[in-house]
């Protein structure tokens, strides 16, 4: 005859706590990113309401030829510009044609 001794009590198994697992670390990183995004967004909102941007200045250029500084252009180039024949507008050229021509 065989006899077996049976252990008849509740067995408690405990797992060792590792502290931080990957899931917890990801949760902390995600929450800190959301917090930082919220802080930056609030800062931008407050700054945009605090000061209004002035209208950008538009450069109008020179109003007359006397305002232009031509001292940096070589003299021979200025001479060529002044010698150039005045160009006629297309309207003046078309008036020069005779009334009978069909061009």
Secondary structure as UniProt FT lines:
FT   HELIX           22..50
FT   HELIX           65..67
FT   TURN            71..72
FT   HELIX           75..83
FT   HELIX           90..95
FT   TURN            99..100
//
